[in-house]
Structures are given as structure tokens and as C-alpha cells.
Amino acid sequence: MKSISAIIVFLIIVISCRSSARKEKDDRELYIYYQNRNITDSYARDMLNDGLKLIDEGEYNKAKSFIIRADSAFPNSPIIITAMGNLSGM
């Protein structure tokens, strides 16, 4: 009986951790896309958004090329530079 109770408690903890991690990711995505409003060049904004989606999918090399294109189209944007810096170690 104790082992069944321990398993149930363990499963509840695992499920709650997964849902909170998913919420953090959703909040981060909303923040990043909200912050993209200051990128007035639509091509740069699209390239950055595509690059961010590729990062979420684990396609870091492809993401770099999209983010570099975003920086070329809209240079010196803090959000684009931050994305480039985050990818520099990958």
C-alpha cells in the first residue's frame, strides 16, 4: 500500500512539473513575440520569428542564418542582437 501511495505522489509531482515548465515556455514565447513589435521591418521580424521557432525545434544552425538575415535587414535591434548572442555558443 505504501508503494502505491509513493507512486501516486511521484506521478502527481512529475505531472505538475511538466505543466509548469510548459507554462514558462508559453510565457517566454509571448514575451519574445510581444517585444518584436519594435522591429518595424516586416522582413526582419519574420526572419527573427522563424529563427526563434527553429531554436524551439532545436535547429540551431538553421536558426542562426535566419537571425543573421534579420540583423542585416534591421541592424542594432536589441532583441535580434540578444538572439544572436544566445546562439553564439551553440
N, CA, C and O of each residue as an XYZ file, in Angstrom:
360
protein
N       0.805     -1.191      0.000
C       0.000      0.000      0.000
C       0.855      1.264      0.000
O       0.540      2.241     -0.681
N       1.954      1.232      0.782
C       2.834      2.395      0.820
C       3.478      2.636     -0.541
O       3.654      3.786     -0.944
N       3.828      1.574     -1.247
C       4.474      1.751     -2.549
C       3.507      2.348     -3.569
O       3.915      3.149     -4.411
N       2.245      1.973     -3.502
C       1.256      2.543     -4.418
C       1.066      4.024     -4.111
O       0.968      4.839     -5.028
N       1.012      4.375     -2.839
C       0.884      5.786     -2.454
C       2.098      6.588     -2.913
O       1.961      7.719     -3.380
N       3.287      5.999     -2.779
C       4.505      6.681     -3.206
C       4.506      6.889     -4.717
O       4.923      7.944     -5.195
N       4.051      5.914     -5.459
C       3.994      6.025     -6.927
C       3.006      7.120     -7.324
O       3.286      7.917     -8.219
N       1.859      7.159     -6.664
C       0.850      8.182     -6.983
C       1.397      9.577     -6.687
O       1.215     10.490     -7.493
N       2.055      9.755     -5.561
C       2.647     11.053     -5.222
C       3.710     11.432     -6.249
O       3.774     12.580     -6.690
N       4.535     10.473     -6.624
C       5.577     10.730     -7.630
C       4.964     11.174     -8.951
O       5.433     12.139     -9.555
N       3.930     10.492     -9.402
C       3.288     10.855    -10.666
C       2.662     12.243    -10.604
O       2.724     12.993    -11.578
N       2.068     12.587     -9.484
C       1.485     13.928     -9.328
C       2.574     14.988     -9.423
O       2.375     16.024    -10.058
N       3.705     14.744     -8.809
C       4.813     15.702     -8.867
C       5.324     15.849    -10.287
O       5.551     16.966    -10.752
N       5.506     14.738    -10.978
C       6.011     14.781    -12.362
C       5.044     15.532    -13.257
O       5.465     16.370    -14.054
N       3.778     15.250    -13.141
C       2.778     15.918    -13.987
C       2.736     17.416    -13.689
O       2.637     18.221    -14.615
N       2.807     17.798    -12.437
C       2.761     19.224    -12.102
C       4.014     19.946    -12.603
O       3.931     21.100    -13.023
N       5.159     19.291    -12.565
C       6.398     19.911    -13.071
C       6.315     20.122    -14.574
O       6.735     21.163    -15.078
N       5.780     19.150    -15.287
C       5.664     19.279    -16.739
C       4.751     20.426    -17.115
O       5.066     21.184    -18.032
N       3.630     20.573    -16.434
C       2.700     21.644    -16.784
C       3.271     23.011    -16.452
O       3.017     23.964    -17.188
N       4.034     23.147    -15.369
C       4.625     24.447    -15.048
C       5.739     24.791    -16.021
O       5.915     25.962    -16.356
N       6.504     23.796    -16.487
C       7.546     24.055    -17.487
C       6.920     24.505    -18.795
O       7.451     25.395    -19.460
N       5.808     23.907    -19.173
C       5.122     24.292    -20.406
C       4.618     25.726    -20.295
O       4.708     26.478    -21.266
N       4.091     26.125    -19.141
C       3.600     27.487    -18.938
C       4.740     28.482    -19.042
O       4.572     29.543    -19.643
N       5.913     28.162    -18.466
C       7.055     29.059    -18.564
C       7.446     29.261    -20.018
O       7.750     30.384    -20.421
N       7.446     28.199    -20.816
C       7.791     28.321    -22.227
C       6.762     29.198    -22.941
O       7.136     30.061    -23.734
N       5.473     28.989    -22.671
C       4.435     29.806    -23.289
C       4.595     31.271    -22.919
O       4.455     32.139    -23.781
N       4.884     31.568    -21.656
C       5.087     32.943    -21.223
C       6.284     33.563    -21.927
O       6.240     34.727    -22.326
N       7.358     32.785    -22.080
C       8.555     33.287    -22.743
C       8.249     33.602    -24.198
O       8.675     34.638    -24.710
N       7.514     32.718    -24.870
C       7.173     32.964    -26.268
C       6.330     34.217    -26.408
O       6.561     35.019    -27.313
N       5.364     34.396    -25.534
C       4.542     35.601    -25.597
C       5.397     36.838    -25.399
O       5.210     37.833    -26.099
N       6.331     36.798    -24.461
C       7.188     37.946    -24.200
C       8.060     38.256    -25.414
O       8.167     39.413    -25.823
N       8.682     37.232    -25.989
C       9.563     37.457    -27.131
C       8.777     38.018    -28.308
O       9.212     38.992    -28.924
N       7.640     37.434    -28.633
C       6.876     37.926    -29.773
C       6.287     39.298    -29.494
O       6.167     40.107    -30.414
N       5.919     39.582    -28.255
C       5.432     40.907    -27.893
C       6.540     41.932    -28.080
O       6.294     43.030    -28.579
N       7.746     41.583    -27.686
C       8.866     42.508    -27.806
C       9.253     42.750    -29.259
O       9.934     43.735    -29.545
N       8.849     41.895    -30.180
C       9.186     42.079    -31.589
C       8.409     43.227    -32.231
O       8.675     43.587    -33.378
N       7.469     43.795    -31.518
C       6.682     44.883    -32.101
C       7.544     46.073    -32.485
O       7.179     46.822    -33.390
N       8.674     46.268    -31.826
C       9.510     47.419    -32.151
C      10.368     47.186    -33.392
O      11.077     48.095    -33.824
N      10.319     46.011    -33.960
C      11.027     45.749    -35.214
C      10.066     46.121    -36.340
O       9.154     45.367    -36.676
N      10.290     47.290    -36.908
C       9.345     47.816    -37.889
C       9.504     47.201    -39.267
O       8.574     47.252    -40.072
N      10.653     46.624    -39.557
C      10.866     45.978    -40.851
C      10.208     44.597    -40.818
O      10.614     43.731    -40.043
N       9.199     44.398    -41.655
C       8.441     43.140    -41.608
C       9.306     41.934    -41.993
O       9.125     40.845    -41.449
N      10.245     42.123    -42.930
C      11.132     41.022    -43.318
C      12.000     40.607    -42.136
O      12.153     39.414    -41.870
N      12.567     41.574    -41.427
C      13.411     41.274    -40.269
C      12.603     40.597    -39.170
O      13.075     39.650    -38.541
N      11.394     41.077    -38.940
C      10.536     40.488    -37.918
C      10.184     39.035    -38.269
O      10.196     38.161    -37.403
N       9.872     38.790    -39.545
C       9.562     37.429    -39.980
C      10.777     36.513    -39.856
O      10.655     35.367    -39.423
N      11.950     37.022    -40.238
C      13.168     36.214    -40.133
C      13.472     35.874    -38.674
O      13.850     34.747    -38.356
N      13.303     36.860    -37.793
C      13.548     36.613    -36.375
C      12.558     35.593    -35.823
O      12.953     34.667    -35.115
N      11.284     35.754    -36.139
C      10.274     34.813    -35.647
C      10.532     33.403    -36.154
O      10.388     32.433    -35.409
N      10.918     33.288    -37.435
C      11.245     31.965    -37.978
C      12.466     31.379    -37.277
O      12.512     30.183    -36.989
N      13.451     32.226    -37.007
C      14.642     31.774    -36.288
C      14.310     31.314    -34.878
O      14.848     30.310    -34.412
N      13.434     32.034    -34.197
C      13.039     31.654    -32.836
C      12.281     30.333    -32.831
O      12.445     29.520    -31.922
N      11.455     30.123    -33.846
C      10.750     28.844    -33.952
C      11.740     27.702    -34.163
O      11.588     26.624    -33.589
N      12.760     27.949    -34.992
C      13.775     26.921    -35.226
C      14.570     26.621    -33.965
O      14.960     25.476    -33.735
N      14.811     27.628    -33.155
C      15.503     27.403    -31.876
C      14.669     26.474    -30.996
O      15.198     25.546    -30.384
N      13.374     26.729    -30.939
C      12.497     25.872    -30.139
C      12.491     24.437    -30.649
O      12.283     23.501    -29.877
N      12.719     24.264    -31.945
C      12.752     22.926    -32.535
C      14.136     22.288    -32.442
O      14.317     21.130    -32.819
N      15.115     23.049    -31.938
C      16.470     22.513    -31.798
C      17.314     22.621    -33.053
O      18.386     22.021    -33.118
N      16.870     23.359    -34.042
C      17.591     23.541    -35.310
C      18.445     24.810    -35.229
O      18.142     25.815    -35.872
N      19.513     24.750    -34.434
C      20.293     25.943    -34.121
C      21.050     26.509    -35.322
O      21.111     27.727    -35.487
N      21.620     25.657    -36.156
C      22.362     26.166    -37.318
C      21.445     26.876    -38.304
O      21.800     27.921    -38.848
N      20.268     26.308    -38.532
C      19.310     26.970    -39.420
C      18.837     28.287    -38.792
O      18.662     29.289    -39.486
N      18.634     28.269    -37.476
C      18.163     29.466    -36.779
C      19.169     30.602    -36.913
O      18.789     31.760    -37.086
N      20.466     30.262    -36.832
C      21.497     31.303    -36.962
C      21.359     32.063    -38.269
O      21.458     33.290    -38.288
N      21.131     31.340    -39.372
C      21.045     32.022    -40.661
C      19.839     32.959    -40.720
O      19.926     34.040    -41.303
N      18.721     32.558    -40.126
C      17.540     33.423    -40.112
C      17.778     34.668    -39.261
O      17.385     35.772    -39.636
N      18.412     34.482    -38.138
C      18.637     35.614    -37.238
C      19.691     36.560    -37.813
O      19.600     37.772    -37.620
N      20.677     36.029    -38.509
C      21.661     36.884    -39.193
C      20.973     37.709    -40.277
O      21.278     38.890    -40.443
N      20.050     37.096    -41.013
C      19.292     37.851    -42.021
C      18.444     38.943    -41.367
O      18.323     40.045    -41.902
N      17.865     38.636    -40.223
C      17.072     39.647    -39.505
C      17.957     40.815    -39.101
O      17.551     41.971    -39.217
N      19.163     40.522    -38.627
C      20.085     41.581    -38.219
C      20.543     42.413    -39.411
O      20.718     43.626    -39.291
N      20.734     41.779    -40.543
C      21.139     42.527    -41.747
C      20.034     43.471    -42.200
O      20.307     44.585    -42.647
N      18.783     43.022    -42.084
C      17.666     43.852    -42.528
C      17.324     44.952    -41.533
O      16.858     46.022    -41.925
N      17.555     44.694    -40.234
C      17.204     45.660    -39.194
C      18.321     45.660    -38.155
O      18.173     45.089    -37.075
N      19.454     46.311    -38.490
C      20.636     46.244    -37.618
C      20.438     46.953    -36.276
O      19.626     47.867    -36.133
N      21.215     46.488    -35.311
C      21.294     47.095    -33.973
C      20.008     47.005    -33.159
O      19.790     47.814    -32.257
N      19.164     46.037    -33.465
C      17.970     45.823    -32.652
C      18.368     44.986    -31.437
O      18.943     43.909    -31.597
N      18.076     45.457    -30.239
C      18.480     44.701    -29.040
C      17.942     43.271    -28.999
O      18.649     42.363    -28.563
N      16.707     43.059    -29.445
C      16.138     41.707    -29.383
C      16.836     40.777    -30.376
O      17.044     39.601    -30.078
N      17.201     41.291    -31.551
C      17.917     40.476    -32.536
C      19.337     40.194    -32.059
O      19.831     39.073    -32.180
N      19.982     41.212    -31.521
C      21.351     41.030    -31.007
C      21.357     40.022    -29.857
O      22.272     39.204    -29.754
N      20.348     40.075    -28.999
C      20.243     39.111    -27.907
C      20.081     37.695    -28.440
O      20.713     36.759    -27.948
N      19.228     37.546    -29.450
C      19.032     36.217    -30.058
C      20.336     35.711    -30.655
O      20.659     34.530    -30.525
N      21.094     36.593    -31.311
C      22.388     36.200    -31.881
C      23.365     35.785    -30.776
O      24.094     34.801    -30.905
N      23.361     36.556    -29.695
C      24.261     36.232    -28.570
C      23.906     34.898    -27.934
O      24.798     34.141    -27.550
N      22.633     34.603    -27.820
C      22.207     33.336    -27.255
C      22.632     32.156    -28.114
O      22.868     31.061    -27.603
N      22.729     32.380    -29.407
C      23.135     31.304    -30.316
C      24.633     31.194    -30.501
O      25.113     30.215    -31.073
N      25.381     32.177    -30.030
C      26.814     32.200    -30.314
C      27.568     31.012    -29.728
O      28.589     30.600    -30.278
N      27.090     30.465    -28.641
C      27.771     29.329    -28.026
C      27.305     27.981    -28.546
O      27.764     26.945    -28.065
N      26.421     27.973    -29.500
C      25.853     26.704    -29.959
C      26.462     26.276    -31.264
O      26.101     25.227    -31.799
